[in-house]
Amino acid sequence: MNNKQQTPGKGEKVASKLINKLALTELELANREVDIDELNEKIQQLTQANQQLSAENQQLKSNQETKTEE
């Protein structure tokens, strides 16, 4: 009987596997959230850079049109 108490039962093994799988799934989800946050930050930086370049491009076009008119 002592041997049976020391050896985990089939139910305990299944429960342990499910708990481990759940923990792994939670870690994967947390990882994705971090990745999404990093990507959103990069998107924001690129959007700002794009807006700045668009403004500079517009200014250059305006300057070029002014020179052409002169």
Residue pairs with C-beta under 8 A, 6 or more apart in sequence:
8 16
